[in-house]
Amino acid sequence: MFKIARVGIHNYEEPCLSGKNGSGTIFFSGCNLRCLFCQNYEISHEGKGLEVSEDELIFSMEYLQDLGAHNINLVTPSNYTNLLQSALKKAKHTVKLPIVWNSSGYETVQNLKKMEGLVDVYLPDFKYSDDNLAWEYSHAKDYFQVAKNAICEMRRQRPKDVFDKEGMMKEGVIVRHLVLPSALGNTRGVLKAIAEIDKGMFVSLMGQYFPTPAVQTHPILSRRLTSREYDVATEMFFEAGLKNGFSQDLDSATEEYVPDFDLDLLRNILNK
């Protein structure tokens, strides 16, 4: 069984994923990281969601396809890798959209190899180059090397970034990095590591950090990113020699962009 918390169109992904019609997201409950600042805390930490079968999951993909989504965006799917290997093979018969693997980046090469040929676009986070920060903020051991190895494997599987005539990504890799308060050294290390893998890799440099209730009293994470910090992070992108990327307006650092995990709505979709 799978456990999911939302099936719906999401319009706030990177432009080449959202396009005009939006990305067809399926949010899985649970996460292999324990980030203090997680913006989807109720599903990642608290496990909010509904249990669904393989057939119900595939129906959800078909539902999003019928809505006109540009892709099927699997959000935090890593805990279900073995089950998804079977589900995606079966889904290929009816779902003709690109499959997006939207993950924390903290996953093994061995598991990613199971997705070869089944995932069209990899959309990993690369949160930390500083392992001390990774342990303090996300309780992740050896995050940097694990994530770097994972992204190398993703790039091996999808070595070319392929777009259609409307500019929508059909195959490839986009690496996301969330710039955190007082952590520019961490950002510099991440961008340098991405450049070592492939200077042409698309990088989404995110400035959308905002403090959730869980970190309201944290000495660092309790504040938003400053414009100066994000400007410096942008300069670091170019200093690293990276060529392709997406930036954000700091106005996106708001709770309004966090999805609504309405389980009654999800039940209605599954019962159609």
N, C-alpha and C positions, 0 to 999 in steps of 0.2 A: 504493500500500500504506500501511496504518497500522501503527504500532508501539504495542502496549499492554502493560501490566505487571500488570494485575489486573482481574478482573471479579468483583464480589461485593456482597453486602449490607453497608452501612455504617450503624451505628446512632448515630454520634457527630456528625451534622450538626445544624443548627438544628432545634428541635422541629417546626416546620412543614414540614420536609423529611424528617426521619427517621421521625416518627410511631411507630406500633407495629411496623410491618413493616420499617422501614429504607429507606434510599435506595439505589437500584441503581447503584453506581458502576462506571465504566469509566475506569481510570487510563491516560492516554496517556504514552508515554515522551518525554522532552525537555521543555524549557521555554524561553520567550523571555526569561526572567530568569536571572541567575547568582547567586542569593542565597547569601552565605557561610554562612548559618545554616539552609539548607533542610533540612527534616525528612524529605523524600523524596529525599535526595541521590542514592541509587543509581539512581533512574529519571530524575531531572531533569538531573543532571550526567553520570552514567556511562552513561545510555542503556539500562539493563536493560529487557528486554521481548521480545516476540515479534511478528514481522511478520504481519499479518492482512489479508485482502482485505475489500472492501466487504461482500460477502455474509457473511463471518465476523463482521464488526462488527455487522451487523444481527441476525445470529443471537444474538450476545451480549446485545443489547438485548431480544430476545424471551425469552431464557433468564431474564433478570432480571425481566421482566414475569411470567413463569410462576411465579417464586419468590414473587411477591406484593409486589414493591418498589412504593413509592409514586410513584417517578419514575425517570427515566434520567438519571444525574448524570455528565456528561462532564467529567472532571477534567484540567486543563491541556490543553485541546483546541486552543488558538490556532494552533499550528504546522500544524494540519491543516484550517484553515478552508475552503480551496477544495475539498478532498476531502469534507469533512463536508457541504458544501452539497448535493452530489449524494446522499450516503448518507442524510441526514435526509429528503430529499424521498421517497426510496424507502422508508424505514422507516415513514413516515406511514401506509402501507397496512396494516401489521400491528401497529405499536407505538402503543398508545393512551394511554400515560402522558405526563405533562408532561416535556419535555426541559429539563434544567438545564445551563446553560453556566457551569462552575465554573473561573474563569480568574484570572490574575494582575492583570487590569485594564490591563495594558500592551499595548494593541492599538489598531489604527487604526479610526477611524470607517468608513473605506472597507470594511474587512474585516467589521466588524460588520453593515453594511448587507446583506451577503450572507446573514446569518442571520435577517433579518427574516421573521417568519411561521413560522420553523422552530424557534426557541427560545422556550420558554414562560416560563422563570424564569432571570434572570441573577443569578449569584452571584460577582461580582468581588471581588478584593482591592483595597483602596486602601491601599497600604503607606506611602507617603511624601508629605509636603508639602514636605519638605526635599530639594531636588535634590542637594545635596552628599552627604547620607546615602544617597540612592538610588544615586548613582554609587559610593560607597565600599562599600556593603553588597551591591548587586545589579548593579553595572556597567550601570545603566540611565540613558541620557541623557534629560533633560527629562521624567522620569517623571511629575511632578505634573500638568503640563498634558495630557500624553498620556492619563493615567488619568482625569483629570477630564472630558476630552472624550469618552472612551469611555463613562463612566458616564452622561453626559448623553444619549448616543445610546441606550444601553440603556433609560434611562427614557423616551425618546421612543417607542421601540418597545413598551414595556410600561408605560404611564402609570398603570395601576391595579394594586393588589395584590389578587388575587382568591383567596379561600380556600373550600374546601368545608365541609360541615357538621361535619366532624371536625377542622377547623382546619388542614388541609393546604393549602399554597400551590399553586395551579394556574397562576397567572400573576403576574408581578411582578419586583421587584428587591430583593435583599438585598445590602448592601455589607458586606464583612468588613474589619476593621482589626485587625492583630496589634500589640498594645502591646509595644514593645521596651524593654529596659533603658536608662535614662538618656536617653530620647528623648521626654519628655512634650511638648516644644514641637512635635515632629513630629506627635504625636497630636492636639494642639490644632488644628493647621493642617488636618489631614485632616477632622476632625469639622466644622470651620467650613466647609470646602469642600462637604461633603455637604449641610449645611444650606442652603447657597446654591443647590444644585440643587433640593432638595426637603426641607423640614423633616419631612415625613411619611415619608421613606424609611426602610425598615427597616435597621438597622445592627447588625451582630454584632461586639461589642467583645470581642476575644479576648485572654485572659490565659494562653494555653497555651504561650507561648514557653519552650523549654528549650534549653540549649547542646548542640549535636551535637558529635561528636568533632572535626569540622573547625574549630571555634572554641573549643576547650578552653583555648587559650592567648591568646585575643583579650583585649585590655585591658578591653573593655566587654561583648562578647557572650558571654563565658565564664561569666556568672552568670545566674541566673533573675530573673524579675520579682519585686519585693517587693509585699507586700499594700498598702503605702502608695502605691506607684506606680499600682497598678490602681485603688485607691480614687479617686485624683486624676483618673485617666483617666475614670472613671465620672462624676465631678463635671463634667468638661469636656463630656461628652455632653449633660448638661442645660443647661450654660451656653451651648452652641451653639444651643439651642432645638430640639434633636431630640426627637421624640415617641415613636418606636417602636424598640425594640431588644431585643437578647439579650445577656446577660452570661454569664460563665463562672466556675466555681469554680476557684481556682488549683491545686487538686489535679489538674486536667486537664493540667497541665504535666508530662507524663511520656511516656516512650517507649512505654508500653503502648497508647497511642491511635494510634500510627503503623501503617498497614496493613502486612500481611505480603505481600511481593511474591514469591509462590511460583509460579514459572513451570511447575512440574510440574502443579500444581493448575489453572493456566490452560490448559495443554495438554489436560487431562482434560475441562474444560468445552467447549473448542472441538471436541473429538472426539466429543461426545455425539451 
